[in-house]
Amino acid sequence: MPRSRFRLTSLVLLSSAFVILPVIDKPLHAQSSSSLMDAMSAELSRATSSLGKDAKDGQQPPYYLSYSAHDVFTVALTAQQGALLNDDSGHQRVVDVVVRVGDPRLDNTHGTHRTSAITTIPLPLEDDSKAIRRSLWWATNTGYGNALQSYLQVKTETEVRAKEEDTSPDFSKDPASSAAGQPVVAPQVDKQEWGQRLRSLSNIFRDYPHVYSNFVMLNVQDETGYFVSSEGAKIVDPHRSARLVVFASTRAADGMDLFRAETFEAETISGLPAQKEMEAAIHRLGASLEDLRDAPVTQPFDGPAILSGRAAAVFFHEVLGHRLEGQRQRGDQEGQTFTKDIGKPILPSFLSVADDPTMTTFEGTSLSGYYSYDDEGQRAQKVNLIQDGVLKTFLMSRLPIASFANSNGHGRAQIGLMPTGRQGNLIVTSTKTVPEKTLRKMLIDEAKKQNKPYGLYFEDISSGFAVTTRNAPQAFQVIPLVVYRVYTDGRPDELVRGVSIVGTPQAALNRIFATGDKREVFNGECGAESGTIPVSAIAPAMLVSEIETQRQQQGISRPPILPPPTAKASGEVQK
């Protein structure tokens, strides 16, 4: 259930919509007492029993009301070029108040009015019950007024518009959950030690003169989620995370910008890798960028390719995962790629796909997509989406769709936004696996069969996007970072740059004809209509008979004219 406002993507730091109140080494409260939950429960009970009881002018009481509060402690350190750039600690409390007016069949959230249900405000940091309740009172009244106005609009629109294709209710009937977790304490971070470690890590990039920008960021977060609802839910859900992100970029002589990123995940800061392991990873990253800027630019290609396990994980998240999110099967704006395919094969029969947010680790790697309860207070569940290639179900929030009336614990959102069906830990498994060497030989054989001089090997992928709406082609684009040409005549593999994978989902997914025997993890951030949330994907390497690529945007800016002050030329240091 916890939803961080302090999340780092591979490219940008997401800013908060609220003021982050700074603290020194000691936060106002190292641990939330029961005062916050008690205040939320008391004010929810008062609002539920009072709102709309003396209603006039057609007003009516809300049929559903919930408070979802987040008590968040963070420590963030950033180093760049061997020096500390940022040193912050923070503590904030934020609450989402959700008010639904009408009834589950038709309420104020219908159609395009979904956001009318939510009001988000900061809460006092102190365990002052009166102050907390007054804040909740104000947010509840504001939310109730918005809900009433929206419900009137919804009723008018349903009377004048044509009948919808999917007439499912606006809210599902699901059991209320209860959980009494122990609230977390503020993270204990030795800033002096970690500041020096980050300086040392970022200093490595000085050995790579063409790495023009870089940062190494440590983000440690301890969060407790509190959830109460008029249905009787009452949840205290602690969550802890530590992430170290390395980012570096360069620019080729022709103006193309290139970057690489590396992340290290753990539940607590003590679980992050040893310094030597991270140093080795940064050296690999720096050397990779130096090689990439000198690599030839790719040409458009249509032929066989291997996606590494990490690359295949991102590929499945973007190409398949988003199209299996429940809300995308409902509404006249959605493309509904697989809506009518329940019980039908949509993948090769040797592939199965599940989403299991209850998994905390995979083979020793912490998973970003782990959670115990979703953002609607529903217990997280493993969902078998595709079994032996056949589609079984979708990722459901409490927004029903035809044939699926209930949540399966995947209602997720960033603070301040309404939850929708989202991915957590997407897991791809295969019954047709071969060793890596065999997979490579199969790639060469397939390229020869198609009279291609080479196939492609995608080692790493950064991100992508999927178009799922009807007003645009049902297509995807995925941005690889490291790509090699694997030649059929025995020449060494050739690194290339500027590659972009494009295509349509059904064609791309059904061209997979073998997989590797080892699965890899991708941890990252996913942005969609309900905001940016942490996700993971796990997949084996995959051999695809045909994949289409195009060239990325070239860029027009030239590399720096003046070399960096520490760059070596002819054995001398530039002055």
SEKOL-538760 format. One record per residue (C-alpha): x, y, z. Coordinates in pm, whole numbers, plus 50000, padded with zeros to 5 digits. Each point is the difference from the previous one (the first is absolute). Layout:
// SEKOL-538760
XYZ ...
END
This chain:
// SEKOL-538760
500005000050000 502765025650067 500485023249705 503185020450007 500115035949885 503794997849991 500574976749706 502895001349755 499634989049641 503024990949790 499935035349862 498355025250229 499195006050362 496255002950043 499055031350190 497375001050270 496755018849967 500275008650368 502555018550206 502514976250155 500575011050355 503734996950082 501284985450322 503434997950152 501434967050118 497094994250236 496515000249845 497055014450189 498864964650075 502174969649942 496894978150007 496345008149950 497844991650299 496474987149974 498815036350002 499995002249621 497934968649951 497705008950290 499405034849858 499304986049652 497574974050136 498165025250218 499595026049726 498974973849743 497294987250236 498735035450064 499955008849629 498314967449901 497225004550256 499465037249935 500565009349636 496765003549807 497744990850291 498455034550002 500355002949626 498115026149803 499655007349630 500434963849903 503264993950182 500654965050122 502544983750231 503094983749856 499714962349968 503784996050034 502705019750178 503674991650059 503125016450144 503404988549878 502875017050186 503724996649935 502565007550268 503325002149816 503595004450117 502725004049739 503755004549980 501475010249664 503665005249911 501325008449653 503595001949879 501295012849668 503505001949857 501464987450328 498305025550226 496795000450202 497245018849820 497014994650227 499404989750362 496364999450108 497824984250263 496255003149997 496824991050184 496545005249864 496454988050048 497465000949721 496454986749984 497774990549707 496315004050082 497704980749765 496265008049993 497494981249784 496425012449957 497204980649831 500284962250017 502484973949871 498084996449673 500365037149912 501905025750202 501935032549967 503104982249860 498274987449685 501865003449670 502205030849980 499005011550350 502144974750186 502245026150163 497015017550160 500134975450290 503445009150136 501215029150210 503625000850118 501465021950276 503054999950231 499404989450361 501665013450317 503254982550081 499245000150370 497704974250157 497485026950090 496634983049965 498015032449987 502225014949729 499894968049794 496234997050028 499495036149899 502124994749688 497994968749916 496755018750058 500975027249754 501134975249732 496864978850046 497685029849957 501905011649693 499904965149852 496314995850076 499155032349819 502024989449696 498384965749999 496475014250011 500675023549712 501604972649792 497164975650070 497465024749862 502075002949683 500274962249971 496254995250026 499385026249732 502564984849765 498614964750035 496565012549902 501105016949677 502764976849878 499734967049818 500174967950201 503534989850088 501524967849870 501054989250351 497265007150254 501934986750300 499615018150335 502355027950105 501134982950321 500414963850100 498794982650314 503094985650165 500714989150359 501595025550231 503484991550126 501585004950340 503725000150079 501865013750300 503615003649887 502625017350214 500615036049883 503535005249870 502555022850160 502035026349818 502894984249805 503364999650174 502615010449747 503625008150075 500165030249771 503715004850047 500774964449892 497544999449712 500955034949887 503574988049961 498894968249824 497975020049748 502885024449943 502284970849928 497524983949761 499325031749802 503715007849989 500514969049781 498495018649706 503035023049995 501824970949839 497655002649700 500535033949830 497004996749770 497514993850281 498735035650017 497374997550272 499404975850281 498534995650344 499874973550268 496935002650222 499054981850317 496345000950099 498924982950324 496335000750092 498024986350291 496265004149961 496884989550185 496664999449821 496775004250199 496694990949835 496455001450140 496714998149813 496275001350064 499904963049904 502004991750313 503534997449860 502755008950247 503594995249887 503405010250133 502524990149733 503765006850043 502375000849705 503765005649983 502245004749699 503535010249906 501125007649648 503305011649856 499785013549646 502915007149767 499445020749687 502485012049739 499795014549651 502115009649704 499575014849653 501344985849677 501805021549745 496885000749779 497885014550285 498264968450121 499484999750377 500654966850175 499544988850358 500314970050228 498524993750343 500494974350274 497854994450310 500574980650319 496974990750211 499564987650358 497445001250277 502435018650227 503265018349946 501974971450153 498824977449717 501615020849722 503024984349827 503565003950120 501965029949875 502254979149773 496994985249821 498565034249928 503405013649894 500354971849747 496525007449863 500845036949956 503224991949817 498004977749762 497485027849951 502675026349927 501834977449756 496714991849828 499275036849939 503475005849856 499404971049760 496475010949911 500965035149888 502414984949745 497624972849883 498395002949653 496415011649972 497564972149924 497934997249686 496314989449999 499794962450043 497374972849973 501234965750100 500844976050285 501215012050338 500734989350357 498755020450292 502074994250314 498034990950312 500075036050125 499035013349657 497204974249966 498675010250343 499625036349890 498594988649666 497264979350165 499175027750248 499475025249720 498614978649719 497784975950196 499645010750362 498275033349939 497474983549771 499014975950278 499085027750246 496294998150077 498895035549925 501414997249647 497234975049921 497305025850070 499065033249840 499485012049645 503485015749991 501954968050067 501354978049722 499134968250198 502684979149831 499254968150194 496555007350150 498214973149796 502814974550026 499314983850339 500504962649954 501895005149675 503754996849928 501805033549977 503554987050055 501914969049885 498874969950204 503344996850182 499625034150170 498065008850316 499695033850173 499055008450359 500115031050217 500974993650361 500455031250217 500424978350309 503544990249888 502675020450180 503044985649823 500964978349703 503214979950027 501445024950247 498905031649815 497515022750176 496895007849797 498685035649971 496464988349920 499424983750338 497065010950220 497724983750260 496815019949939 499065020149696 498925036350008 496334991050042 500684979850314 499814966249823 502464972450083 502634994549730 499514968049802 501904979449748 498045000549674 500594974349725 499355021449694 501054976249724 500344962350036 501724980449721 499395028949763 496275003250083 498635032350149 498224993950334 499325033750162 501035036350044 501635021450270 497035013450195 499385029450229 496555006350146 498825012949663 498054970349856 499994989949637 497844975549808 500484964650139 502275012050281 498095015850286 502645000350274 503455012750086 502984976750004 502165023450205 501545020849720 498405034150057 503085022650010 500715037149979 502405027750087 498875021350294 497355024549885 498584978649718 497244974149974 501204963749988 499664979349684 501034964649910 503805000449979 502924976049985 502074990750304 502494971849942 499354987049647 501484965049962 500514981749671 500744962650002 500794975949716 499924962549940 502155002949686 503415010050130 503494995249860 503475010650121 501275034249893 502504985549750 497254979949834 497745030549984 502785019449827 500524971949746 496254999549933 500145037649934 502784995549742 498174971049836 496795020549976 501875029749851 501524977049735 496574985349928 498665035149938 503075009849792 500955026550253 503695008450054 499435002750373 497484997750282 499755024250292 500744994750368 498345024550241 502014999850321 498295028350187 496835020649961 499225032150185 496325006449950 497175001949753 496395009349952 496884982449884 497045015749821 496784983450119 497345025149892 497774997649694 500925034049857 503514987849912 501564968349855 500304971450251 503785001550001 502995001650230 503485014650002 502844987350219 503365017750035 503014976650025 503255012350153 502464972949893 499554981549669 502354977249805 499974986649647 500674962550008 501454991249660 499324967149825 503494998149844 501824997450332 501155036150028 500145013850357 496785015350131 499735037049917 498645025850244 497555024449838 498025029850127 496845019649923 497684969749998 496285001950076 497734969350003 496555005849852 497044978449913 496554987850088 499484977850305 498264969649856 502504996049716 503065005050222 498914976650279 499164971049771 503415000649832 501774987450312 501124964349928 502544991650274 501265013050334 503144998050208 500314979250316 500735028850239 497665027950109 501085035750079 498405028850193 499165035249894 499135024850279 498665033949905 497225025650002 496854999249789 497925030449914 496354998349892 496685017150071 500194991750372 503525014250030 503504986150042 500394968450205 502864975250064 499874968249791 502084969349921 500044975349713 501704966049978 500594981349674 502404976449820 501885010049685 497814996349692 500674991949637 497645017849762 499744989949635 499275035449888 500365033450171 499815034549842 502325028450093 500345035949889 502545027350064 499685022250302 500035037849974 503505011149907 500475032150201 501585032249879 502155011950291 503724994149970 502124985350282 501815024350233 502675019949819 502195003950307 501054966750156 499334994150372 502755012850230 501064965050108 500084984949650 503394987549886 501445008149658 503454988949886 500774988950352 499355034250150 497205014350211 498075027949831 500365033950176 
END
